[in-house]
Amino acid sequence: MSDFKLEVVISNDCEESVDYVSDKATSDENFNAVDKILNGIGKQDNRSIGNFATNAERRAVGDRLFRDNRAAHSASISALFDGDEKREHGFGRKSGPLLSGTAYCISSCSMILLNKVVLSTYNFNAGISLMLYQNLICCMVVVLLGICGAVSVEKLNWKLIKVWIPVNAIFVGMLVSSMYSLKYINIAMVTILKNMTNILTAIGELYIFRKHQNQKVWAAMFLMIISAISGGITDLSFDGMGYVWQIMNCILTASYSLTLRRVMDKAKQSTRSGSLNEISMVLLNNLLSLPFAIFLILLFDEWAYVINVDVIKLPMFWVVATVSGLLGLAISFTSMWFLSQTGPTTYSLVGSLNKIPISIAGLVLFKVPLSLPNLFSILFGLFAGIFFARAKMS
């Protein structure tokens, strides 16, 4: 629009000058007049073009300043949000290990204490039935989470089940022996005696997988043996049946770990995806344990005791039994969460340190008769467990 106005002004000036020269001047004057007119037109042209260039430059500078301001404003907003995201991400990285470790320790401690409450406080003498109920709850929860898409569960097939049955048979024996040992022995001594599992596992690894341990590990295991023997001798609430169950539990737990390691590759090959995550292992173990548990309940006539015992009529008993089953599943989830946030080294060390609050809580809550030598043996065993975890790291 400005260019059109500039052309109109120039053409009007030219017409007026030419008319004036034709009426008043001679031929020379005409040439001079024409020359003046042309010079005038040139000056106006240059002035107009100069004004146009100046306006264009001003618009260009304004646009550039606007773009620069807008870019600076966008950069400041982006930096603000990036800073918030970095702070949130940094906070997540710092709080993740703490939250996951706390959840793992709480779920682990709570399950042992609640199982002790069910078996000892309520005097429930059907450990296999309790295991059946807890495993059934785990199966239902995992299946429900799988349907909702919250977890990824591998589809089971007969080939995988056949490979897993030997592992599951040991798994059931491990759970049953753990139930009965916990019923007859106080939690602190169960914790100390479970250190023997590490010794049996190390021996099994040496002969089966040819895996050699360093001298620190063997020294730590020697301390574990001393603490277990001294703890048993000084145990004021010693129960021979409970110690037999616990020794069986140590053997079965070590066997479970070694057998699982041997069949894991074959089990993965039996799945469609070629992998087997821990959630699928939880479902597989708990699901296959149900027929074993029913068989054992019928074999030992435990069902007759369960249907006649008065404790099953108490609503609080079922609440405690249900929560303990859910905590068993929670241990699987929190252990995976904690392991993903930290690593095997921290996970192993925290697992050893976690025995300390479990032992103290067991001694205090269940009013276990305790002597000074027995207390020293328990503390010595806890120290041996921590020393073992540190030795495995080196």
C-alpha atoms as a printed R data frame, in Angstrom:
    type eleno elety resid chain resno       x       y       z
1   ATOM     1    CA   MET     A     1   0.000   0.000   0.000
2   ATOM     2    CA   SER     A     2   2.857   2.464   0.815
3   ATOM     3    CA   ASP     A     3   4.539   1.659  -2.525
4   ATOM     4    CA   PHE     A     4   1.320   2.530  -4.401
5   ATOM     5    CA   LYS     A     5   1.077   5.945  -2.650
6   ATOM     6    CA   LEU     A     6   4.718   6.730  -3.472
7   ATOM     7    CA   GLU     A     7   4.141   6.174  -7.226
8   ATOM     8    CA   VAL     A     8   1.030   8.436  -7.224
9   ATOM     9    CA   VAL     A     9   2.896  11.358  -5.641
10  ATOM    10    CA   ILE     A    10   5.793  11.156  -8.130
11  ATOM    11    CA   SER     A    11   3.525  11.026 -11.213
12  ATOM    12    CA   ASN     A    12   1.490  14.080 -10.095
13  ATOM    13    CA   ASP     A    13   4.636  16.224  -9.651
14  ATOM    14    CA   CYS     A    14   5.902  15.267 -13.125
15  ATOM    15    CA   GLU     A    15   2.660  16.211 -14.864
16  ATOM    16    CA   GLU     A    16   2.488  19.631 -13.192
17  ATOM    17    CA   SER     A    17   6.130  20.508 -14.111
18  ATOM    18    CA   VAL     A    18   5.776  19.503 -17.768
19  ATOM    19    CA   ASP     A    19   2.632  21.643 -18.250
20  ATOM    20    CA   TYR     A    20   4.324  24.676 -16.761
21  ATOM    21    CA   VAL     A    21   7.433  24.380 -19.024
22  ATOM    22    CA   SER     A    22   5.428  24.030 -22.319
23  ATOM    23    CA   ASP     A    23   3.539  27.312 -21.749
24  ATOM    24    CA   LYS     A    24   6.334  29.655 -20.562
25  ATOM    25    CA   ALA     A    25   9.819  28.583 -21.777
26  ATOM    26    CA   THR     A    26  11.924  28.336 -24.945
27  ATOM    27    CA   SER     A    27  13.425  25.185 -26.354
28  ATOM    28    CA   ASP     A    28  16.690  25.617 -24.368
29  ATOM    29    CA   GLU     A    29  14.737  26.462 -21.382
30  ATOM    30    CA   ASN     A    30  12.657  23.448 -22.109
31  ATOM    31    CA   PHE     A    31  15.754  21.302 -21.987
32  ATOM    32    CA   ASN     A    32  16.900  23.012 -18.814
33  ATOM    33    CA   ALA     A    33  13.468  22.663 -17.326
34  ATOM    34    CA   VAL     A    34  13.298  19.068 -18.306
35  ATOM    35    CA   ASP     A    35  16.713  18.503 -16.808
36  ATOM    36    CA   LYS     A    36  15.633  20.167 -13.575
37  ATOM    37    CA   ILE     A    37  12.457  18.131 -13.568
38  ATOM    38    CA   LEU     A    38  14.384  14.916 -14.069
39  ATOM    39    CA   ASN     A    39  16.841  15.898 -11.334
40  ATOM    40    CA   GLY     A    40  13.929  16.699  -9.048
41  ATOM    41    CA   ILE     A    41  12.321  13.402  -9.836
42  ATOM    42    CA   GLY     A    42  15.629  11.620  -9.150
43  ATOM    43    CA   LYS     A    43  15.992  13.320  -5.780
44  ATOM    44    CA   GLN     A    44  12.426  12.509  -4.795
45  ATOM    45    CA   ASP     A    45  12.939   8.981  -6.030
46  ATOM    46    CA   ASN     A    46  16.109   8.560  -3.979
47  ATOM    47    CA   ARG     A    47  14.478  10.158  -0.942
48  ATOM    48    CA   SER     A    48  11.409   7.970  -1.243
49  ATOM    49    CA   ILE     A    49  13.440   4.835  -1.806
50  ATOM    50    CA   GLY     A    50  15.627   5.793   1.170
51  ATOM    51    CA   ASN     A    51  12.529   6.206   3.331
52  ATOM    52    CA   PHE     A    52  11.231   2.874   2.141
53  ATOM    53    CA   ALA     A    53  14.547   1.159   2.935
54  ATOM    54    CA   THR     A    54  14.586   2.805   6.358
55  ATOM    55    CA   ASN     A    55  11.071   1.550   7.121
56  ATOM    56    CA   ALA     A    56  11.961  -1.934   5.961
57  ATOM    57    CA   GLU     A    57  15.052  -1.936   8.168
58  ATOM    58    CA   ARG     A    58  13.016  -0.742  11.120
59  ATOM    59    CA   ARG     A    59  10.481  -3.509  10.590
60  ATOM    60    CA   ALA     A    60  13.297  -6.067  10.269
61  ATOM    61    CA   VAL     A    61  14.945  -4.823  13.481
62  ATOM    62    CA   GLY     A    62  11.587  -4.867  15.284
63  ATOM    63    CA   ASP     A    63  10.841  -8.374  14.110
64  ATOM    64    CA   ARG     A    64  14.291  -9.521  15.165
65  ATOM    65    CA   LEU     A    65  13.913  -7.945  18.613
66  ATOM    66    CA   PHE     A    66  10.480  -9.530  18.999
67  ATOM    67    CA   ARG     A    67  11.833 -12.926  18.006
68  ATOM    68    CA   ASP     A    68  14.793 -12.517  20.373
69  ATOM    69    CA   ASN     A    69  12.509 -11.528  23.266
70  ATOM    70    CA   ARG     A    70  10.142 -14.367  22.536
71  ATOM    71    CA   ALA     A    71  13.044 -16.865  22.313
72  ATOM    72    CA   ALA     A    72  14.522 -15.547  25.556
73  ATOM    73    CA   HIS     A    73  11.119 -15.826  27.259
74  ATOM    74    CA   SER     A    74  10.628 -19.365  25.961
75  ATOM    75    CA   ALA     A    75  14.142 -20.320  27.038
76  ATOM    76    CA   SER     A    76  13.536 -18.991  30.549
77  ATOM    77    CA   ILE     A    77  10.265 -20.932  30.836
78  ATOM    78    CA   SER     A    78  11.922 -24.063  29.446
79  ATOM    79    CA   ALA     A    79  14.829 -23.664  31.872
80  ATOM    80    CA   LEU     A    80  12.357 -23.275  34.723
81  ATOM    81    CA   PHE     A    81  10.519 -26.490  33.850
82  ATOM    82    CA   ASP     A    82  13.781 -28.333  33.113
83  ATOM    83    CA   GLY     A    83  15.080 -27.283  36.508
84  ATOM    84    CA   ASP     A    84  11.900 -28.568  38.168
85  ATOM    85    CA   GLU     A    85  12.162 -31.873  36.283
86  ATOM    86    CA   LYS     A    86  15.827 -32.245  37.211
87  ATOM    87    CA   ARG     A    87  15.060 -31.535  40.862
88  ATOM    88    CA   GLU     A    88  12.176 -34.029  40.825
89  ATOM    89    CA   HIS     A    89  14.336 -36.619  39.062
90  ATOM    90    CA   GLY     A    90  17.176 -36.032  41.503
91  ATOM    91    CA   PHE     A    91  14.788 -36.353  44.435
92  ATOM    92    CA   GLY     A    92  13.419 -39.602  42.957
93  ATOM    93    CA   ARG     A    93  16.906 -41.043  42.579
94  ATOM    94    CA   LYS     A    94  17.753 -40.138  46.174
95  ATOM    95    CA   SER     A    95  14.488 -41.257  47.759
96  ATOM    96    CA   GLY     A    96  14.010 -44.416  45.643
97  ATOM    97    CA   PRO     A    97  16.550 -46.631  47.444
98  ATOM    98    CA   LEU     A    98  15.383 -45.375  50.837
99  ATOM    99    CA   LEU     A    99  11.693 -45.986  50.145
100 ATOM   100    CA   SER     A   100  12.222 -49.369  48.492
101 ATOM   101    CA   GLY     A   101  14.619 -50.520  51.224
102 ATOM   102    CA   THR     A   102  12.214 -49.444  53.950
103 ATOM   103    CA   ALA     A   103   9.310 -51.212  52.241
104 ATOM   104    CA   TYR     A   104  11.366 -54.398  51.860
105 ATOM   105    CA   CYS     A   105  12.467 -54.407  55.522
106 ATOM   106    CA   ILE     A   106   8.961 -53.676  56.836
107 ATOM   107    CA   SER     A   107   7.301 -56.372  54.733
108 ATOM   108    CA   SER     A   108   9.965 -58.935  55.639
109 ATOM   109    CA   CYS     A   109   9.833 -58.211  59.375
110 ATOM   110    CA   SER     A   110   6.037 -58.038  59.458
111 ATOM   111    CA   MET     A   111   5.510 -61.369  57.716
112 ATOM   112    CA   ILE     A   112   7.772 -63.273  60.126
113 ATOM   113    CA   LEU     A   113   6.152 -61.643  63.141
114 ATOM   114    CA   LEU     A   114   2.602 -62.292  61.902
115 ATOM   115    CA   ASN     A   115   3.371 -65.921  61.101
116 ATOM   116    CA   LYS     A   116   4.721 -66.273  64.630
117 ATOM   117    CA   VAL     A   117   1.503 -64.742  65.963
118 ATOM   118    CA   VAL     A   118  -0.673 -67.160  63.980
119 ATOM   119    CA   LEU     A   119   1.316 -70.266  64.898
120 ATOM   120    CA   SER     A   120   2.243 -69.501  68.502
121 ATOM   121    CA   THR     A   121  -0.078 -66.855  69.932
122 ATOM   122    CA   TYR     A   122  -3.196 -68.445  68.417
123 ATOM   123    CA   ASN     A   123  -1.627 -71.888  68.914
124 ATOM   124    CA   PHE     A   124  -2.576 -72.929  65.401
125 ATOM   125    CA   ASN     A   125  -1.072 -76.372  64.782
126 ATOM   126    CA   ALA     A   126  -1.747 -76.614  61.043
127 ATOM   127    CA   GLY     A   127   1.230 -75.073  59.269
128 ATOM   128    CA   ILE     A   128   0.464 -76.807  55.966
129 ATOM   129    CA   SER     A   129  -3.071 -75.417  55.937
130 ATOM   130    CA   LEU     A   130  -1.753 -71.956  56.705
131 ATOM   131    CA   MET     A   131   0.700 -72.280  53.813
132 ATOM   132    CA   LEU     A   132  -2.133 -73.401  51.506
133 ATOM   133    CA   TYR     A   133  -4.241 -70.382  52.452
134 ATOM   134    CA   GLN     A   134  -1.379 -67.903  52.020
135 ATOM   135    CA   ASN     A   135  -0.290 -69.342  48.669
136 ATOM   136    CA   LEU     A   136  -3.880 -69.268  47.421
137 ATOM   137    CA   ILE     A   137  -4.072 -65.560  48.272
138 ATOM   138    CA   CYS     A   138  -0.819 -64.921  46.410
139 ATOM   139    CA   CYS     A   139  -2.121 -66.713  43.308
140 ATOM   140    CA   MET     A   140  -5.357 -64.737  43.311
141 ATOM   141    CA   VAL     A   141  -3.590 -61.391  43.686
142 ATOM   142    CA   VAL     A   142  -0.990 -62.110  40.967
143 ATOM   143    CA   VAL     A   143  -3.646 -63.348  38.527
144 ATOM   144    CA   LEU     A   144  -5.759 -60.253  39.213
145 ATOM   145    CA   LEU     A   145  -2.771 -57.952  38.668
146 ATOM   146    CA   GLY     A   146  -1.953 -59.809  35.470
147 ATOM   147    CA   ILE     A   147  -5.509 -59.382  34.156
148 ATOM   148    CA   CYS     A   148  -5.388 -55.660  34.965
149 ATOM   149    CA   GLY     A   149  -2.062 -55.357  33.147
150 ATOM   150    CA   ALA     A   150  -0.197 -54.147  36.247
151 ATOM   151    CA   VAL     A   151   2.362 -56.957  35.998
152 ATOM   152    CA   SER     A   152   3.677 -59.157  33.214
153 ATOM   153    CA   VAL     A   153   3.047 -62.860  33.789
154 ATOM   154    CA   GLU     A   154   4.402 -65.622  31.581
155 ATOM   155    CA   LYS     A   155   1.773 -68.034  30.264
156 ATOM   156    CA   LEU     A   156   2.206 -71.469  31.793
157 ATOM   157    CA   ASN     A   157   2.494 -74.645  29.766
158 ATOM   158    CA   TRP     A   158   2.967 -78.337  30.542
159 ATOM   159    CA   LYS     A   159   6.577 -78.315  29.434
160 ATOM   160    CA   LEU     A   160   7.415 -75.566  31.928
161 ATOM   161    CA   ILE     A   161   5.415 -77.256  34.688
162 ATOM   162    CA   LYS     A   162   7.293 -80.542  34.217
163 ATOM   163    CA   VAL     A   163  10.617 -78.739  34.498
164 ATOM   164    CA   TRP     A   164   9.484 -76.823  37.583
165 ATOM   165    CA   ILE     A   165   7.905 -79.645  39.625
166 ATOM   166    CA   PRO     A   166  11.189 -80.744  41.325
167 ATOM   167    CA   VAL     A   167  11.879 -77.135  42.311
168 ATOM   168    CA   ASN     A   168   8.352 -76.715  43.602
169 ATOM   169    CA   ALA     A   169   8.482 -79.896  45.688
170 ATOM   170    CA   ILE     A   170  11.540 -78.507  47.505
171 ATOM   171    CA   PHE     A   171   9.796 -75.124  47.756
172 ATOM   172    CA   VAL     A   172   6.817 -76.676  49.550
173 ATOM   173    CA   GLY     A   173   9.095 -78.567  51.940
174 ATOM   174    CA   MET     A   174  10.977 -75.340  52.626
175 ATOM   175    CA   LEU     A   175   7.778 -73.460  53.503
176 ATOM   176    CA   VAL     A   176   6.340 -76.231  55.686
177 ATOM   177    CA   SER     A   177   9.575 -76.688  57.653
178 ATOM   178    CA   SER     A   178   9.808 -72.926  58.082
179 ATOM   179    CA   MET     A   179   6.287 -72.798  59.518
180 ATOM   180    CA   TYR     A   180   6.922 -75.521  62.092
181 ATOM   181    CA   SER     A   181  10.373 -74.264  63.119
182 ATOM   182    CA   LEU     A   182   8.906 -70.810  63.684
183 ATOM   183    CA   LYS     A   183   6.188 -72.322  65.849
184 ATOM   184    CA   TYR     A   184   8.600 -74.027  68.262
185 ATOM   185    CA   ILE     A   185  11.649 -71.686  68.234
186 ATOM   186    CA   ASN     A   186  11.854 -67.990  69.033
187 ATOM   187    CA   ILE     A   187  12.422 -65.636  66.117
188 ATOM   188    CA   ALA     A   188  15.940 -64.602  67.170
189 ATOM   189    CA   MET     A   189  17.213 -68.182  67.189
190 ATOM   190    CA   VAL     A   190  15.462 -68.949  63.895
191 ATOM   191    CA   THR     A   191  17.294 -65.983  62.402
192 ATOM   192    CA   ILE     A   192  20.658 -67.169  63.720
193 ATOM   193    CA   LEU     A   193  20.141 -70.778  62.677
194 ATOM   194    CA   LYS     A   194  19.164 -69.690  59.171
195 ATOM   195    CA   ASN     A   195  22.766 -68.573  58.718
196 ATOM   196    CA   MET     A   196  23.569 -72.248  58.342
197 ATOM   197    CA   THR     A   197  21.806 -72.108  54.977
198 ATOM   198    CA   ASN     A   198  24.647 -69.944  53.648
199 ATOM   199    CA   ILE     A   199  27.174 -72.585  54.652
200 ATOM   200    CA   LEU     A   200  25.275 -75.401  52.971
201 ATOM   201    CA   THR     A   201  24.774 -73.291  49.844
202 ATOM   202    CA   ALA     A   202  28.484 -72.473  49.647
203 ATOM   203    CA   ILE     A   203  29.391 -76.162  49.996
204 ATOM   204    CA   GLY     A   204  26.858 -77.057  47.292
205 ATOM   205    CA   GLU     A   205  28.246 -74.387  44.966
206 ATOM   206    CA   LEU     A   206  31.747 -75.768  45.501
207 ATOM   207    CA   TYR     A   207  30.874 -79.362  44.562
208 ATOM   208    CA   ILE     A   208  28.160 -78.715  41.945
209 ATOM   209    CA   PHE     A   209  29.252 -75.501  40.221
210 ATOM   210    CA   ARG     A   210  32.941 -75.540  41.199
211 ATOM   211    CA   LYS     A   211  32.567 -72.054  42.638
212 ATOM   212    CA   HIS     A   212  35.277 -71.239  45.170
213 ATOM   213    CA   GLN     A   213  34.846 -68.720  47.998
214 ATOM   214    CA   ASN     A   214  37.545 -66.484  49.412
215 ATOM   215    CA   GLN     A   215  39.025 -66.881  52.884
216 ATOM   216    CA   LYS     A   216  36.874 -64.126  54.378
217 ATOM   217    CA   VAL     A   217  33.705 -65.993  53.403
218 ATOM   218    CA   TRP     A   218  34.910 -69.226  55.013
219 ATOM   219    CA   ALA     A   219  35.935 -67.300  58.133
220 ATOM   220    CA   ALA     A   220  32.464 -65.738  58.333
221 ATOM   221    CA   MET     A   221  30.832 -69.160  57.946
222 ATOM   222    CA   PHE     A   222  33.006 -70.512  60.751
223 ATOM   223    CA   LEU     A   223  31.711 -67.696  62.979
224 ATOM   224    CA   MET     A   224  28.152 -68.640  61.976
225 ATOM   225    CA   ILE     A   225  28.712 -72.232  63.097
226 ATOM   226    CA   ILE     A   226  30.057 -71.063  66.459
227 ATOM   227    CA   SER     A   227  27.108 -68.692  66.984
228 ATOM   228    CA   ALA     A   228  24.553 -71.394  66.064
229 ATOM   229    CA   ILE     A   229  26.082 -73.966  68.438
230 ATOM   230    CA   SER     A   230  26.490 -71.511  71.318
231 ATOM   231    CA   GLY     A   231  22.988 -70.151  70.722
232 ATOM   232    CA   GLY     A   232  21.456 -73.621  70.884
233 ATOM   233    CA   ILE     A   233  23.352 -74.515  74.047
234 ATOM   234    CA   THR     A   234  22.338 -71.305  75.845
235 ATOM   235    CA   ASP     A   235  18.740 -71.248  74.544
236 ATOM   236    CA   LEU     A   236  16.473 -71.267  77.610
237 ATOM   237    CA   SER     A   237  13.443 -72.139  75.479
238 ATOM   238    CA   PHE     A   238  15.197 -74.962  73.637
239 ATOM   239    CA   ASP     A   239  12.851 -77.282  71.753
240 ATOM   240    CA   GLY     A   240  14.348 -80.327  70.051
241 ATOM   241    CA   MET     A   241  11.507 -80.677  67.554
242 ATOM   242    CA   GLY     A   242  11.838 -77.050  66.561
243 ATOM   243    CA   TYR     A   243  15.573 -77.421  65.968
244 ATOM   244    CA   VAL     A   244  14.975 -80.505  63.815
245 ATOM   245    CA   TRP     A   245  12.486 -78.568  61.696
246 ATOM   246    CA   GLN     A   246  14.947 -75.677  61.379
247 ATOM   247    CA   ILE     A   247  17.816 -77.936  60.300
248 ATOM   248    CA   MET     A   248  15.499 -79.443  57.677
249 ATOM   249    CA   ASN     A   249  14.582 -75.934  56.595
250 ATOM   250    CA   CYS     A   250  18.249 -74.993  56.130
251 ATOM   251    CA   ILE     A   251  18.875 -78.087  54.018
252 ATOM   252    CA   LEU     A   252  15.770 -77.549  51.903
253 ATOM   253    CA   THR     A   253  16.434 -73.817  51.451
254 ATOM   254    CA   ALA     A   254  19.975 -74.481  50.236
255 ATOM   255    CA   SER     A   255  18.665 -77.261  47.968
256 ATOM   256    CA   TYR     A   256  16.020 -74.927  46.569
257 ATOM   257    CA   SER     A   257  18.634 -72.284  45.734
258 ATOM   258    CA   LEU     A   258  20.977 -74.764  44.056
259 ATOM   259    CA   THR     A   259  18.214 -76.618  42.166
260 ATOM   260    CA   LEU     A   260  16.705 -73.355  40.983
261 ATOM   261    CA   ARG     A   261  20.060 -72.328  39.579
262 ATOM   262    CA   ARG     A   262  20.392 -75.578  37.682
263 ATOM   263    CA   VAL     A   263  16.936 -75.624  36.089
264 ATOM   264    CA   MET     A   264  16.538 -71.898  35.419
265 ATOM   265    CA   ASP     A   265  18.033 -71.999  31.911
266 ATOM   266    CA   LYS     A   266  15.937 -75.002  30.995
267 ATOM   267    CA   ALA     A   267  12.829 -73.352  32.434
268 ATOM   268    CA   LYS     A   268  13.425 -70.221  30.353
269 ATOM   269    CA   GLN     A   269  13.720 -72.355  27.230
270 ATOM   270    CA   SER     A   270  10.335 -73.891  28.057
271 ATOM   271    CA   THR     A   271   8.540 -70.534  27.914
272 ATOM   272    CA   ARG     A   272   7.241 -68.843  24.806
273 ATOM   273    CA   SER     A   273   9.155 -65.613  25.396
274 ATOM   274    CA   GLY     A   274  12.392 -67.332  26.381
275 ATOM   275    CA   SER     A   275  12.466 -65.602  29.766
276 ATOM   276    CA   LEU     A   276  10.953 -66.085  33.225
277 ATOM   277    CA   ASN     A   277  10.624 -63.036  35.455
278 ATOM   278    CA   GLU     A   278  10.225 -63.150  39.215
279 ATOM   279    CA   ILE     A   279   6.482 -62.469  39.151
280 ATOM   280    CA   SER     A   280   5.976 -65.504  36.926
281 ATOM   281    CA   MET     A   281   8.140 -67.542  39.301
282 ATOM   282    CA   VAL     A   282   5.994 -66.410  42.252
283 ATOM   283    CA   LEU     A   283   2.820 -67.473  40.446
284 ATOM   284    CA   LEU     A   284   4.368 -70.732  39.300
285 ATOM   285    CA   ASN     A   285   5.634 -71.667  42.760
286 ATOM   286    CA   ASN     A   286   2.447 -70.753  44.589
287 ATOM   287    CA   LEU     A   287   0.125 -72.289  42.007
288 ATOM   288    CA   LEU     A   288   1.959 -75.613  41.832
289 ATOM   289    CA   SER     A   289   2.233 -75.748  45.617
290 ATOM   290    CA   LEU     A   290  -1.558 -75.973  46.015
291 ATOM   291    CA   PRO     A   291  -1.883 -79.659  44.909
292 ATOM   292    CA   PHE     A   292   1.154 -80.582  47.051
293 ATOM   293    CA   ALA     A   293  -0.364 -78.832  50.071
294 ATOM   294    CA   ILE     A   294  -3.750 -80.530  49.638
295 ATOM   295    CA   PHE     A   295  -2.017 -83.913  49.378
296 ATOM   296    CA   LEU     A   296  -0.037 -83.291  52.587
297 ATOM   297    CA   ILE     A   297  -3.130 -82.065  54.450
298 ATOM   298    CA   LEU     A   298  -4.952 -85.284  53.566
299 ATOM   299    CA   LEU     A   299  -1.875 -87.418  54.278
300 ATOM   300    CA   PHE     A   300  -1.337 -86.045  57.788
301 ATOM   301    CA   ASP     A   301  -5.058 -85.751  58.485
302 ATOM   302    CA   GLU     A   302  -4.634 -82.044  59.141
303 ATOM   303    CA   TRP     A   303  -8.052 -81.193  57.702
304 ATOM   304    CA   ALA     A   304  -9.777 -82.858  60.657
305 ATOM   305    CA   TYR     A   305  -7.916 -80.572  63.057
306 ATOM   306    CA   VAL     A   306  -8.669 -77.450  61.009
307 ATOM   307    CA   ILE     A   307 -12.428 -77.947  60.811
308 ATOM   308    CA   ASN     A   308 -12.681 -78.619  64.556
309 ATOM   309    CA   VAL     A   309 -10.303 -76.058  66.034
310 ATOM   310    CA   ASP     A   310 -11.984 -73.057  67.678
311 ATOM   311    CA   VAL     A   311  -9.435 -70.479  66.556
312 ATOM   312    CA   ILE     A   312 -10.760 -70.427  62.977
313 ATOM   313    CA   LYS     A   313 -13.991 -68.935  64.341
314 ATOM   314    CA   LEU     A   314 -12.146 -65.768  65.365
315 ATOM   315    CA   PRO     A   315 -12.339 -63.008  62.706
316 ATOM   316    CA   MET     A   316  -9.037 -61.541  63.863
317 ATOM   317    CA   PHE     A   317  -7.290 -64.825  63.162
318 ATOM   318    CA   TRP     A   318  -8.332 -64.653  59.524
319 ATOM   319    CA   VAL     A   319  -7.270 -61.011  59.307
320 ATOM   320    CA   VAL     A   320  -3.772 -61.838  60.579
321 ATOM   321    CA   ALA     A   321  -3.496 -64.930  58.359
322 ATOM   322    CA   THR     A   322  -4.635 -62.963  55.288
323 ATOM   323    CA   VAL     A   323  -2.288 -60.052  55.932
324 ATOM   324    CA   SER     A   324   0.637 -62.433  56.416
325 ATOM   325    CA   GLY     A   325  -0.166 -63.994  53.030
326 ATOM   326    CA   LEU     A   326  -0.274 -60.588  51.360
327 ATOM   327    CA   LEU     A   327   3.018 -59.684  53.007
328 ATOM   328    CA   GLY     A   328   4.569 -62.805  51.512
329 ATOM   329    CA   LEU     A   329   3.694 -61.453  48.093
330 ATOM   330    CA   ALA     A   330   4.794 -57.959  49.113
331 ATOM   331    CA   ILE     A   331   8.273 -59.303  49.890
332 ATOM   332    CA   SER     A   332   8.594 -60.446  46.274
333 ATOM   333    CA   PHE     A   333   7.562 -57.049  44.901
334 ATOM   334    CA   THR     A   334   9.575 -54.942  47.360
335 ATOM   335    CA   SER     A   335  12.682 -57.082  46.939
336 ATOM   336    CA   MET     A   336  12.532 -56.587  43.141
337 ATOM   337    CA   TRP     A   337  11.920 -52.862  43.631
338 ATOM   338    CA   PHE     A   338  14.807 -52.526  46.094
339 ATOM   339    CA   LEU     A   339  17.131 -54.573  43.898
340 ATOM   340    CA   SER     A   340  16.344 -52.391  40.872
341 ATOM   341    CA   GLN     A   341  16.990 -49.201  42.878
342 ATOM   342    CA   THR     A   342  20.304 -50.334  44.365
343 ATOM   343    CA   GLY     A   343  22.105 -53.543  43.382
344 ATOM   344    CA   PRO     A   344  22.942 -57.053  44.611
345 ATOM   345    CA   THR     A   345  25.629 -55.790  47.002
346 ATOM   346    CA   THR     A   346  23.389 -53.340  48.886
347 ATOM   347    CA   TYR     A   347  20.486 -55.766  48.746
348 ATOM   348    CA   SER     A   348  22.535 -58.532  50.373
349 ATOM   349    CA   LEU     A   349  23.919 -56.245  53.071
350 ATOM   350    CA   VAL     A   350  20.516 -54.782  53.973
351 ATOM   351    CA   GLY     A   351  19.081 -58.313  54.113
352 ATOM   352    CA   SER     A   352  21.693 -59.201  56.707
353 ATOM   353    CA   LEU     A   353  21.158 -55.992  58.677
354 ATOM   354    CA   ASN     A   354  17.413 -56.597  58.574
355 ATOM   355    CA   LYS     A   355  17.874 -59.594  60.874
356 ATOM   356    CA   ILE     A   356  18.740 -57.269  63.749
357 ATOM   357    CA   PRO     A   357  15.335 -55.544  64.123
358 ATOM   358    CA   ILE     A   358  13.566 -58.859  63.458
359 ATOM   359    CA   SER     A   359  15.464 -60.539  66.290
360 ATOM   360    CA   ILE     A   360  14.953 -57.652  68.710
361 ATOM   361    CA   ALA     A   361  11.236 -57.439  67.899
362 ATOM   362    CA   GLY     A   362  10.854 -61.196  68.355
363 ATOM   363    CA   LEU     A   363  12.544 -61.116  71.755
364 ATOM   364    CA   VAL     A   364  10.529 -58.146  73.013
365 ATOM   365    CA   LEU     A   365   7.055 -58.858  71.597
366 ATOM   366    CA   PHE     A   366   6.921 -62.540  72.540
367 ATOM   367    CA   LYS     A   367   8.687 -62.116  75.916
368 ATOM   368    CA   VAL     A   368  11.298 -64.759  75.219
369 ATOM   369    CA   PRO     A   369  13.220 -65.949  78.325
370 ATOM   370    CA   LEU     A   370  16.750 -64.789  77.747
371 ATOM   371    CA   SER     A   371  20.095 -65.248  79.450
372 ATOM   372    CA   LEU     A   372  23.177 -63.117  78.987
373 ATOM   373    CA   PRO     A   373  25.150 -65.904  77.214
374 ATOM   374    CA   ASN     A   374  22.220 -66.515  74.851
375 ATOM   375    CA   LEU     A   375  21.942 -62.792  74.113
376 ATOM   376    CA   PHE     A   376  25.661 -62.700  73.370
377 ATOM   377    CA   SER     A   377  25.298 -65.708  71.044
378 ATOM   378    CA   ILE     A   378  22.466 -63.997  69.158
379 ATOM   379    CA   LEU     A   379  24.425 -60.763  68.759
380 ATOM   380    CA   PHE     A   380  27.485 -62.740  67.702
381 ATOM   381    CA   GLY     A   381  25.418 -64.558  65.080
382 ATOM   382    CA   LEU     A   382  24.011 -61.292  63.734
383 ATOM   383    CA   PHE     A   383  27.542 -59.923  63.459
384 ATOM   384    CA   ALA     A   384  28.624 -63.097  61.642
385 ATOM   385    CA   GLY     A   385  25.796 -62.634  59.140
386 ATOM   386    CA   ILE     A   386  26.844 -59.055  58.407
387 ATOM   387    CA   PHE     A   387  30.496 -60.122  58.114
388 ATOM   388    CA   PHE     A   388  29.436 -62.855  55.670
389 ATOM   389    CA   ALA     A   389  27.566 -60.339  53.480
390 ATOM   390    CA   ARG     A   390  30.571 -58.022  53.419
391 ATOM   391    CA   ALA     A   391  32.910 -60.922  52.645
392 ATOM   392    CA   LYS     A   392  30.755 -61.948  49.680
393 ATOM   393    CA   MET     A   393  31.101 -58.430  48.282
394 ATOM   394    CA   SER     A   394  34.879 -58.552  48.224
